[in-house]
Amino acid sequence: MKDLIITIFGSTGDLTARKLLPAILRLHQEHEIPEKTQVVCLGRKELSKQAYLDYMNQFTTTKLDLSKLEPLVYYHQMEITKMEDYQPLVDYINSIKHEKTRELYYLAIGPELFPMVSKHINHSNLITMGNFNQSIIFEKPFGHDLESAKEVNQMLWNYFDEKQIYRIDHYLGKEMIQNIIMVRFANRIFEEIWHNRSIKNVKIFSKETDGILNRAGYYDQAGALKDMVQSHLLQMLSLIAMEVPISYYSEDVKNEKVKVLNHLSFEKESLIFAQYDGYLEEKNIPKDSTTETFVFLKLFVNKPRFKGVPFYLMTGKKLDRKESEIIIEFEETSEQRKWNLPLSTNKLRIKIAPLDGVGLVLNSKVPGLTGDVETVELEYCIACHAVGNLPEAYEKLLKDAYEHHKSLFTRWDEIELSWKFIDQVKKHQKHPMIYKDLNDLKPLIKDLTGEDM
């Protein structure tokens, strides 16, 4: 194993406390990253390493094992917006690395800081363009529309090679998202019927019970369409709708996903934008905000395999339960009408949260003397049967970045095409209706589409 240095910009933030430090610690404990791993945490505050770790431990979901984390961490005080502060950091990293050390630079910072920090990283030679042992990692949002996304990307290309750039959509690190390709292509029963002659519709949804929590500054500028549909939901859709790739290496899979994103259309009459009751009373939200916290849309993938099949996308906050799922509903069989019974359609349910799993919904006779029918589900809960705990998304993503694997990271043309689609949807956005819960929205969805969600 190569030695590893992970340098975190924004190391005093929520993402580092809740996701990055726990993921790094677990990877190290399970020997998935090198024994010689150094986590360089950058911050403005003058803190000792112990004070830094104690501070971060206040914000984690579960308490960190500081005795095991402490040997990995080095806290470095600096102002990341000041070029003159970079030389001491460069000197320190040069003092602990060697020629084959893997270097990951994680930008856990707001997108407004990307241009300045990227420039400083490049000009200080912290990362040298073309050195593929050095990589930069950052999170969405990748811009706020197509034009701004292009500006961000062009800026990054001024300083880094595309092979050095890792764009994280943490949804792609979830176990069942990784498993979609396996379920599709490694099972003949599905691959044989994965087309418009057998599939009636596809529903992709992500529901949350919480409101915006402490994300007012970001969320009111983004809204549900940009926050969830542009990234997570369209990524899931592209995996469901893509053609068989030439291979399952990263670039070949991405090539097929891009073809899907390049052939999307939507039904503007089906668009629903809504805002939960009480959003305007949230801290730091303008009283006249028209930001949507719920989106529903009906779209189509205009390629032969799925021509005419509606895809229903839905996401929202303050709904009935926290749940993310993909439901592939199959057409009725030609025999169903002969039974004169209330038979249901078959459904494949790909469950992403809260528990990863897969279920197949079938019709079955009720045991006993009657000929009654019932719906049964053959279900496999991945989390329930995993040996040990399932890895968190960030564990998988950090491990893949260390190993130069980019399958679960988004390529620029995926981002470009998804923003192109979202910009078209935005042109038809209306003033959001107000809802208290999902029950307020279900009748409207059914009126527009004839479908229950």
N, C-alpha and C positions, 0 to 999 in steps of 0.2 A: 504493500500500500504506500502511495505517496503521502508525505506529510501534508497537512491541510491548515490553511489560515483562513478564517472567516472574519471579515471586517464588516461591522454593522454600523451604517450611518443611520442615526435616529434610534440609538440603542436604549434611550430612556422612555421610549414610547410603548403604547399598548400592544402593538404587534410583537415586539421583541419579548415583552414579559409573558404574554399569553401563549405565543406560538413558537417563536424562534428558539429561545433559550431552552424550553422543555423539549423541543424536537432534537436540538443538538445534543443535549444531555442524554436522551434515550438512545440516539444513534451511537454515541460514544460508549455507553454502558453495554450495548449489544454488539459492539465491535463491527459496526457497519461503516464507520469512518475511522481514520487512523488513530492509534494510541497518541501519536504526536499531533494533536489538534490544538490550535490556539484560536480563541475567539477574542478579537480585538473590538472592544465596545467604545464607540466614540460619543462624547457628550460635552456640553458646555459647562456643566456644573463641576466645581472642584470637589471631587469625591475620592475617598480611598476605595480600593476594590471591594472591601467588606461593606462599606457604606452603600456603594452602588448595588451590590447584590441584595442587601437588606431592603433597599428602596424598591427594587424590581419585584421582590417577593411579596410586596403588598398588593400587586396587581395581577398575579397569576390566578388561574382558575383553581389549581391545586398547588400547594406549597412546593417549592423547589427543594431538592436535596442539595443544600449549599455546600456541604462538605465534599460532595462529588463534583459539583460545578466549579467550585472555587479554583482548583488547579488549572482549569481550562481557560479561565477568563483573565484578560488584561484590560483594565479601564484606562482610556487615554483621553485626557481633556483637550479639546480643541474647538474652534469655531469653524464649522465646515463651509461657511460662506466666505472665509478669508483665505486667500491663496497663500499668504505667508505662514499659515498654521499647518500647511501640508508637509513641509520638509521634515519636521521632527517625526511625523507619522511614517514617512517614507524611510527615514533612517532606522526607525525601530523595526519595521517589517523587513527591511534588508538585512538587519542583524540577526533575524531568526529564521530566514528562509534559505533554501539552496536552489539549485538550478531546476530541480524537478518538483518543487513544492507546488501544490494546487492552491490557487488563491481565488477566493470568492468574495466579491464586494457587494453587500446587500444594501440596497437603498430603501430603507424602511422610513421614508420621508415623504412629505407632500409633493405632488407633481410640480408645484410652482418652483421648487428648489432643484429639479432635475437638470435644467440647462446649466446653471452655475456650478453645481457639484460635479456634473459630468466633465465640464471644461477643466475644473481644477484637478480632477482625478487624472485626466489625460495630460495636462500641461506639467503636472508634477512628476510624471512618469510612474505614478502609482500603478496604472495599467498602460501597457504599451500596445498600440494597435498591432494585431497579428500574433501576439503571444497568447496561444490558446490554452496555456496553463492559468491564465488570468481571465476571469469572467465577471461581468456585472449582472446583478439580478435586481429586478424591480417589479412592483405590483401594479395592477390596474388601479386607477383609470389610465388607459393609454390614450390621453386626450379627452376632449368632451364632445367632439364631432369629427367628421372626416378631415376637415382642413387642419384642425389643431393636432390631430393624430399624425398627419403627414409632417407637420412641423417638428413634433417631438421625435419622430423617427429619423428625419433628415438630420436633426441635431445629433442624435446618437451615432449616426453613420459618420459624422464628422470626426468623431473621437474613437469609435470602436468598430471592429469588424463584426459583421452579422453573426459569425460563429461565436463571438464572445458575449453576445447579448442573450439573456434568459428572461423572457417576459412571463411572469407568473399569473395564471388564473388558478387559484387554489382549488377550485372545483375539480379540475382535471387530476388532482392528486387523490381524490376520494376513491376508495376501493371499487365501488360499483361502477363509477365512470370508467375506470381502467378496464373493467370487466365487460363493458358493452360489446367490444369487438370480439371477445371470446365467446360470449353468448350468441352473437350473430353468426359468426363464421365457423365456429368449431362444433356446431350442432346442426346436423342435416335437416332436422324437423323444422328449424326456423329458416335456414338459408333457402330451402326449397319454396317457402311461401312468403318470402320477404319482398313483396311487390304489390302493385295496385289491384291485381286480380284477387288477392286474398286479404289485404289489409283495408279496413274500413276507414279508420282514422288513427291519429297519434296525438296523445295528450302529454304535454310536458309542463310540469308546474313545480313551483317552489313557494311554499307558504311559510309565513312566520307569525308567531303570536306576539312578539315584541313590537314596539314602535321603533323610532329611530335611535333610541338610547342617547349616547353622547356624540352622535355623528352629524349634528345639525349643519355645521359649516360645509361639510362635503355633500350630505344628502340633499339639501335644498337646492344645490346647484345641479345635481345629477338627476334624482328621481328614479323611480323603479325601472323605467325603460332603459336608461343608460347604465344604471347600477347592476341590473340583473339580466335583462334580455340581451343587451349588446354582447355580453361576455358569456355568462354561465349557460343561459338557455339556448343560445344559438350554437354554442359548442356542443351541447348535448344533441341538438337536432342534427348537426352535421355528422356526428358519429352514427346516428340512427339511419340517416338517409344516404350516406355515401355508398359508392360502388365498391366492389371488391378491389383492394389495392394490389399493386404488382407484388409488393412484399409488405411486411409489417414493420419495416424500419420507418423511422420518424418521417423522413421526407416523402416517402411514398404514401403514407397515411395522410399527411397534410395535403398532398396534391389532390387527393380525392375529397377531403373536407372542403377545400377551396372551390372545387367544382360545384358542390352543393350551395355554398354561400353566394356563388355567382349566378345562381338560377332560382332565386327566391322572389316571390311576389306575395302580396297580402291583400286581403279584402277590406277596404277602408270602412265599409259599413259595419264591420264587426268589431272595430276598435272600441275598447272601453278604457277610459282613464278615470281613476277615482282617488280620493284622498280620505284617509280615516278621520273620523270625527274626533277632534281634540288635537289634530296636528298643528293647527295655528296657535295653540296654547303651549306647545313645546318650547323649551328654552332656546333662545337665539333663532327662532323661526319668525320671519316677517309676518305680520298680521294679514297681509294681502297675498301671501304666497299661493301660487297655483300649481305647485309641484305635486305630481302624482305619486302616491304610495302603493298604487295597484294598477296593473296593466293586464289586459286580455287582448289577444289578437288571433286571427285565423289567417294562416298563410299556406302557401303551396310551394313544393319543390318541383320546378318545371323541367324535369328530366323523365325519360321513359319509365324508369322503375316505379316512380311515385306520382306520375301524372294523374291529377284529379283527386289525390288523397289529401284531405284537409289535415293540417297540423295545428293544434290548438295550444297556444303558449299562455301561461298565466303565472303571475307572481304578485305578491303583495304582503303588506305588514298588517298586524292586528287582525289576523284571520283566526279560524277555528282551531288550527293545530300547526305545529312546526313539522313540516313534512315536504320532502322533495321526491318526486316520482315521475317515471315515464310509463305511460300505459299505451300499449299497442293493441288496438281492438280489431279483431278479425271479422270478416264478413260472415253472415249467417250461412249455414250449409243449405244446399238445395233440398235436403231431407227434413229440415226443421219444421216446415209448415204441415207435414203429414202427421206430426205427433199431436197437434192440437193441444199443446201444453205451453206454458209460459217459459219457453227456453231462452236462455241468455246467450249473448255472443261470447266466444272465447276471448280471453285477454291475457297478454303477457305483461306482467307488472315488474318493472325494474325499479327497485327501491333504493334510494340514495341516502335518505335521512328520514328519521333519526337512526334507523338500523339498516345497514346495507343488506340487500337480499334480492331474490327473484321469486316470482310467484306465477303460476299458470292457472287461470280460472276456467273451470270446466262445468258442464252440466252432468248431473248424476241422479240416479233414482234414489228417492228416499227409502232407507231400509224399512222393510215391513210388508204388509199385505196390499197396500195401495200402490197406485202407479204415479204417485206424486213425484215431482222433480225438484231438485235443489241445486244451488250453485255451490261448488266446492273449490277450494284453492289448494293446489299442490305448491307448497312454499318451502324455500330454503333460505334460512337466515344466516348469512355469512358471519356476522358478528357473533351469533350464538354458538357457532361451531368452530370458530377460529381457535387455534392453539395459542394461548396467551392473548394479550390485547391486540386488536388491529392497530396498525400504525396510523398515526394522524397524517393528514394530507401533506403537511409541511415536512414530516420525516421523509416521505417518499420523494418530494420535490428537491429537498436539499441533498439527499443521497444521489439522485439522478444528476443533479448539477455537478456534484463532486466527480461523478463517473463520466461526465461529458454526454449524458443521454438527454436528448431534447424532445422526446416523444410527447411529454406532458407539458411542454411549454409552447406558447403560441408564436406562430411565424407572422411576419409583418403582413403578408397578403391576406391572412385570415382576419386580422384586425381591420385592415383597409376595407375589405368587402363587408364586414359586419357593420362598420360605421356607415358605409354607403347605404346599406339597407335601413339602418336606424334613422339616418337623415331623411329618407323618404317617408318613413312612418311619422316623423316629427312634423312634417308639413301638414298632416291631417289631424294633429292633436287638438282636442277641444278642452274647454274648461272642465276640470274634474268634478264629477259628482261626489257627494259626501256619503260615506258608509260607516255603519257601526260595526258590522261584522260581515262574514261571507254570505249570510242569509239575505242581506240587502242586495247582493250582486247576482246571486244565482238565477232569479227570474229573468233578469236582463240578459244574462248569458244564454239562457235557454231560448228566449225570444229571438235572439240574433242568430243562433246557430242550430237550435233544435237539440243541443247536447247538454247533459248535466256535467258539472265539474265537481 
